Amino acid sequence: MTDQQLSTRHDWTRDETEALFELPFSDLIFRAQQIHREHFDPNEVQISTLLSIKTGRCPEDCKYCPQSVRWNTGLADAELMPLEEVRQAARKARASGAERFCMGAAWRRPKDRQLDQVIALLEVVREEGLETCLTLGMLTGEQAQRLKQAGLDYYNHNLDTSPEHYKEIISTRTYEDRLETLQHVRSAGMKVCCGGIIGMGESRRDRSALLVELANLPEHPQSVPINRLVQVPGTPLDGTEPIDPLDFVRTIAVARIMLPTSRVRLSAGREDMSDELQALCFMAGANSIFYGDKLLTTGNPDTAADDALLARLGINRNKSPSPDPVAQPKHESQSVPTPG
């Protein structure tokens, strides 16, 4: 068993997680940085690109999502993208420096014939030499096995929020439904991408509970997207009181402490974040971003702005073709000494 595996825990309690949130800000960031440097190069980020391959008319009632058929957001619906358009998007992503190409379809659960179509798109992306990730809604065990056999690297299925707050956000599927899909993905041998959305009116205790759920899964998700709510006019969560920026940074830091070998991705909401706020998130342990001017249906910083920010911070792109945080050596020469 490696040092990295020994450092992971699956028995976090809500009380001790809340105690992390209550630490003085500088102490929390210091602790997160120590753990971050034990497992990753602190001056590199992993780059992914996200593409909506089927947009709108989702039957779910997620209160944050403009793709729900229940909300009038003015979103233009689109059928599944043609194969050659996906190929060109993948080539563009690779040319811009992305390592992983993520595709999302607004379904509750894909039908088998839809899965056939998606697998054809998956094969195209793999031909371009990119890691692959899909988010298609709930999966059966058989569907997860089919995706694994087709060569899928990652499957994304977020928990979104705490079990208690979940019912305030979604009623068309249960928390247990989400956990069941994650189990199918793990059982099939694929890597898991799973995180949540911060700023949906939840309490700090809810944020603690979400991180406890993620950290106490049988295996830590290899990727953990932390999204900051994008308030879309027409969705029920438009007008929600925004989360305090430093509370958002605290969430990143606690995620890094509890999920030491996971890639913590700074995901949706970056378009409205200042450079200074993003820099604090990187200091707190975020080491992955979505790259490109659009995330499914919402905006994202343009690539030139991201390139400029990373250059100012001295942050490099991860150069490993298939990053696996658990297998990476510690950067002991960059470790932060514990004060005596």
C-alpha positions as CSV (number, residue, x, y, z in Angstrom):
1,M,0.0,0.0,0.0
2,T,1.4,3.4,-1.0
3,D,1.8,6.5,1.2
4,Q,-0.9,8.2,-0.8
5,Q,-3.4,5.4,-0.1
6,L,-2.6,5.4,3.6
7,S,-3.3,9.2,3.7
8,T,-6.8,8.8,2.5
9,R,-9.8,8.4,4.8
10,H,-13.3,7.2,4.4
11,D,-14.6,7.8,7.9
12,W,-15.0,11.6,8.1
13,T,-17.7,12.9,10.5
14,R,-19.7,16.1,9.9
15,D,-18.5,17.6,13.2
16,E,-14.8,17.3,12.3
17,T,-15.5,18.6,8.8
18,E,-17.3,21.6,10.2
19,A,-14.4,22.2,12.5
20,L,-12.2,22.5,9.4
21,F,-14.5,25.1,8.0
22,E,-14.2,27.0,11.3
23,L,-10.4,27.2,11.2
24,P,-8.9,30.7,10.8
25,F,-8.6,31.3,7.1
26,S,-4.8,31.4,6.9
27,D,-4.5,28.2,9.0
28,L,-7.0,26.4,6.7
29,I,-5.1,27.4,3.6
30,F,-1.8,26.5,5.1
31,R,-3.1,23.0,6.0
32,A,-4.6,22.5,2.5
33,Q,-1.3,23.6,0.9
34,Q,0.7,21.1,2.9
35,I,-1.6,18.2,1.8
36,H,-1.7,19.5,-1.8
37,R,2.1,19.5,-2.1
38,E,2.3,16.0,-0.7
39,H,0.5,14.6,-3.7
40,F,0.7,17.1,-6.6
41,D,3.0,19.7,-8.2
42,P,1.5,22.9,-6.6
43,N,2.3,24.8,-9.8
44,E,0.4,22.8,-12.4
45,V,-3.2,22.3,-13.4
46,Q,-5.0,19.7,-15.4
47,I,-7.0,21.0,-18.4
48,S,-10.4,19.6,-19.5
49,T,-12.9,20.8,-22.2
50,L,-16.6,20.3,-21.8
51,L,-19.1,20.0,-24.8
52,S,-22.9,19.7,-24.8
53,I,-23.6,17.0,-27.4
54,K,-27.4,17.1,-26.8
55,T,-28.9,20.2,-25.3
56,G,-32.3,21.0,-23.6
57,R,-35.6,19.2,-23.0
58,C,-34.4,17.4,-19.9
59,P,-37.3,16.0,-17.9
60,E,-35.6,16.5,-14.6
61,D,-36.5,19.5,-12.4
62,C,-33.0,20.6,-11.1
63,K,-33.7,24.1,-10.0
64,Y,-30.2,25.4,-11.1
65,C,-30.3,24.0,-14.7
66,P,-31.4,25.9,-17.8
67,Q,-31.8,22.6,-19.7
68,S,-34.8,21.5,-17.8
69,V,-38.0,21.4,-19.9
70,R,-39.8,22.9,-16.9
71,W,-38.1,26.3,-16.9
72,N,-38.4,29.0,-19.5
73,T,-34.8,30.2,-20.0
74,G,-34.8,30.9,-23.7
75,L,-32.3,28.1,-24.3
76,A,-32.3,26.7,-27.8
77,D,-32.8,22.9,-27.8
78,A,-30.4,20.8,-30.0
79,E,-30.4,17.1,-31.0
80,L,-27.4,14.9,-30.6
81,M,-24.4,16.5,-32.4
82,P,-23.2,14.9,-35.7
83,L,-20.0,12.8,-35.4
84,E,-17.9,15.1,-37.6
85,E,-18.8,18.2,-35.5
86,V,-17.7,16.3,-32.3
87,R,-14.4,15.3,-34.1
88,Q,-13.6,18.9,-35.0
89,A,-14.4,20.0,-31.4
90,A,-12.1,17.4,-30.0
91,R,-9.3,18.4,-32.4
92,K,-9.7,22.0,-31.4
93,A,-9.6,21.1,-27.7
94,R,-6.5,19.1,-28.2
95,A,-4.8,21.9,-30.1
96,S,-5.6,24.3,-27.3
97,G,-3.9,22.1,-24.8
98,A,-6.8,20.1,-23.2
99,E,-6.0,16.6,-22.0
100,R,-9.6,15.4,-21.3
101,F,-12.7,15.9,-23.5
102,C,-15.9,15.7,-21.6
103,M,-19.3,15.4,-23.3
104,G,-22.7,16.0,-21.7
105,A,-26.2,15.1,-22.9
106,A,-29.4,16.4,-21.2
107,W,-31.0,13.1,-20.5
108,R,-32.5,11.6,-17.3
109,R,-31.1,8.2,-18.3
110,P,-29.9,7.3,-21.9
111,K,-31.8,4.7,-23.8
112,D,-29.8,1.9,-25.3
113,R,-30.0,3.2,-28.8
114,Q,-28.9,6.6,-27.6
115,L,-26.0,4.9,-25.9
116,D,-25.0,3.4,-29.2
117,Q,-24.8,6.9,-30.7
118,V,-22.8,8.2,-27.9
119,I,-20.3,5.3,-28.1
120,A,-19.7,6.3,-31.7
121,L,-18.8,9.8,-30.6
122,L,-16.7,8.4,-27.8
123,E,-14.6,6.4,-30.3
124,V,-14.0,9.6,-32.4
125,V,-12.7,11.4,-29.3
126,R,-10.4,8.5,-28.4
127,E,-9.0,8.6,-31.9
128,E,-7.9,12.1,-31.3
129,G,-5.8,11.0,-28.4
130,L,-7.8,12.6,-25.6
131,E,-9.0,11.2,-22.3
132,T,-12.7,10.8,-22.3
133,C,-15.5,11.7,-19.9
134,L,-19.3,11.5,-20.3
135,T,-22.2,12.8,-18.3
136,L,-25.5,11.3,-19.5
137,G,-27.6,11.1,-16.4
138,M,-28.3,7.8,-14.5
139,L,-26.9,4.5,-15.7
140,T,-27.8,0.9,-15.2
141,G,-25.0,-1.5,-14.4
142,E,-25.2,-3.0,-17.9
143,Q,-24.9,0.5,-19.5
144,A,-21.8,1.3,-17.3
145,Q,-20.2,-2.0,-18.5
146,R,-20.9,-1.1,-22.1
147,L,-19.2,2.3,-21.7
148,K,-16.2,0.7,-20.0
149,Q,-15.9,-1.8,-22.9
150,A,-16.0,1.1,-25.3
151,G,-13.0,2.7,-23.6
152,L,-14.6,5.5,-21.5
153,D,-12.1,6.8,-18.9
154,Y,-14.3,8.9,-16.6
155,Y,-18.0,9.2,-15.9
156,N,-19.4,12.3,-14.3
157,H,-22.4,12.2,-11.9
158,N,-22.5,14.9,-9.3
159,L,-24.1,14.6,-5.9
160,D,-24.8,18.4,-6.1
161,T,-25.4,19.1,-2.4
162,S,-26.0,17.5,1.0
163,P,-28.6,14.7,1.4
164,E,-30.7,17.1,3.5
165,H,-30.6,20.1,1.1
166,Y,-31.0,17.9,-2.0
167,K,-34.8,17.8,-1.7
168,E,-34.9,21.6,-2.0
169,I,-33.1,21.4,-5.3
170,I,-34.4,18.3,-7.1
171,S,-37.5,16.1,-6.8
172,T,-37.3,13.9,-9.9
173,R,-34.5,11.6,-8.8
174,T,-33.3,10.7,-5.3
175,Y,-29.9,11.0,-3.7
176,E,-29.9,7.2,-3.6
177,D,-30.4,7.2,-7.4
178,R,-27.2,9.2,-7.7
179,L,-25.2,6.9,-5.4
180,E,-26.4,3.9,-7.3
181,T,-25.1,5.2,-10.6
182,L,-21.7,6.0,-8.9
183,Q,-21.6,2.4,-7.7
184,H,-22.3,1.1,-11.2
185,V,-19.5,3.2,-12.6
186,R,-17.0,2.0,-9.9
187,S,-18.1,-1.6,-10.4
188,A,-17.5,-1.3,-14.2
189,G,-13.9,-0.1,-13.5
190,M,-14.2,3.4,-14.7
191,K,-12.9,6.5,-12.9
192,V,-15.4,8.7,-11.2
193,C,-15.9,12.4,-11.6
194,C,-18.2,13.6,-8.8
195,G,-18.6,16.9,-7.0
196,G,-21.3,19.5,-6.3
197,I,-22.6,23.0,-6.7
198,I,-21.9,25.7,-4.1
199,G,-24.2,28.7,-3.5
200,M,-27.6,27.1,-3.9
201,G,-28.9,28.5,-0.6
202,E,-27.3,25.7,1.4
203,S,-25.7,26.2,4.8
204,R,-22.1,25.7,5.8
205,R,-23.3,22.4,7.4
206,D,-24.7,21.3,4.1
207,R,-21.4,22.0,2.4
208,S,-19.7,20.0,5.1
209,A,-22.2,17.2,4.6
210,L,-21.6,17.1,0.8
211,L,-17.8,16.7,1.3
212,V,-18.4,14.0,3.9
213,E,-20.5,12.1,1.3
214,L,-17.7,12.4,-1.3
215,A,-14.9,11.5,1.1
216,N,-16.7,8.5,2.6
217,L,-17.4,6.9,-0.8
218,P,-15.8,3.4,-1.1
219,E,-13.2,5.1,-3.3
220,H,-12.5,8.8,-3.6
221,P,-13.6,10.3,-6.9
222,Q,-10.6,10.8,-9.1
223,S,-12.0,14.2,-10.2
224,V,-14.1,16.4,-7.9
225,P,-15.7,19.4,-9.7
226,I,-16.6,22.3,-7.3
227,N,-19.1,24.5,-9.1
228,R,-20.1,27.9,-8.1
229,L,-23.8,28.4,-8.9
230,V,-24.4,30.3,-12.2
231,Q,-27.7,32.0,-11.7
232,V,-29.6,31.7,-15.0
233,P,-32.7,33.9,-15.5
234,G,-35.8,31.7,-15.7
235,T,-34.5,29.0,-13.3
236,P,-35.9,28.9,-9.7
237,L,-32.5,29.6,-8.2
238,D,-32.1,32.9,-10.1
239,G,-31.8,35.6,-7.4
240,T,-30.4,33.3,-4.7
241,E,-28.1,35.2,-2.3
242,P,-24.6,34.6,-3.6
243,I,-22.1,32.7,-1.5
244,D,-19.4,34.7,0.2
245,P,-16.2,34.4,-2.0
246,L,-14.1,33.4,1.0
247,D,-16.6,30.7,2.0
248,F,-16.2,29.3,-1.6
249,V,-12.4,29.2,-1.1
250,R,-12.9,27.5,2.2
251,T,-14.9,24.8,0.5
252,I,-12.1,24.2,-2.0
253,A,-9.6,24.0,0.9
254,V,-11.6,21.5,2.9
255,A,-12.2,19.4,-0.2
256,R,-8.4,19.3,-0.7
257,I,-7.8,18.2,2.9
258,M,-10.5,15.5,2.8
259,L,-9.8,14.3,-0.8
260,P,-6.0,14.5,-0.9
261,T,-5.3,12.5,-4.1
262,S,-8.3,13.8,-6.1
263,R,-8.1,16.4,-8.8
264,V,-10.2,19.2,-7.4
265,R,-11.6,21.1,-10.4
266,L,-12.6,24.7,-10.3
267,S,-15.6,24.4,-12.6
268,A,-18.7,26.4,-13.4
269,G,-18.9,30.0,-12.2
270,R,-15.4,31.0,-13.1
271,E,-16.6,33.6,-15.6
272,D,-17.8,35.8,-12.7
273,M,-14.7,35.1,-10.5
274,S,-12.0,37.7,-10.2
275,D,-8.4,36.7,-11.0
276,E,-7.7,37.2,-7.3
277,L,-10.5,34.8,-6.2
278,Q,-9.3,32.1,-8.7
279,A,-5.7,32.6,-7.4
280,L,-7.0,31.9,-3.8
281,C,-8.8,28.8,-5.1
282,F,-5.5,27.5,-6.6
283,M,-3.7,28.2,-3.3
284,A,-6.5,26.3,-1.5
285,G,-5.8,23.2,-3.6
286,A,-7.8,23.4,-6.9
287,N,-5.7,21.9,-9.6
288,S,-8.0,21.4,-12.6
289,I,-10.1,23.7,-14.7
290,F,-12.5,23.5,-17.7
291,Y,-10.9,25.4,-20.6
292,G,-12.9,27.1,-23.4
293,D,-15.5,29.8,-23.6
294,K,-18.6,27.6,-22.8
295,L,-19.5,24.9,-20.3
296,L,-22.5,23.0,-21.7
297,T,-24.8,26.1,-21.8
298,T,-23.2,28.7,-19.5
299,G,-20.2,31.0,-20.0
300,N,-16.6,30.4,-19.1
301,P,-13.5,32.6,-19.3
302,D,-12.0,32.8,-22.8
303,T,-8.8,30.9,-23.4
304,A,-6.7,34.0,-23.6
305,A,-7.8,35.2,-20.2
306,D,-7.0,31.8,-18.7
307,D,-3.6,31.7,-20.4
308,A,-2.8,35.1,-19.0
309,L,-3.9,34.3,-15.5
310,L,-2.0,31.0,-15.4
311,A,1.1,32.8,-16.7
312,R,0.8,35.5,-14.1
313,L,0.6,32.9,-11.4
314,G,3.4,30.7,-12.7
315,I,1.1,27.8,-13.1
316,N,1.8,25.2,-15.8
317,R,-0.5,22.8,-17.6
318,N,-0.2,19.2,-16.5
319,K,1.9,17.4,-19.1
320,S,1.0,13.8,-18.2
321,P,-1.1,12.2,-21.0
322,S,-3.0,10.2,-18.5
323,P,-2.8,11.8,-15.0
324,D,-3.4,9.5,-12.1
325,P,-3.0,11.4,-8.9
326,V,-2.7,8.3,-6.7
327,A,0.3,7.1,-8.7
328,Q,2.1,10.5,-8.7
329,P,5.2,10.8,-6.5
330,K,5.2,13.3,-3.6
331,H,6.9,16.6,-4.2
332,E,8.9,16.5,-1.0
333,S,11.3,19.2,-2.1
334,Q,8.3,21.5,-2.3
335,S,6.7,20.6,1.0
336,V,5.9,23.2,3.5
337,P,7.5,22.7,6.9
338,T,5.3,22.4,9.9
339,P,6.0,25.3,12.3
340,G,7.7,24.1,15.5
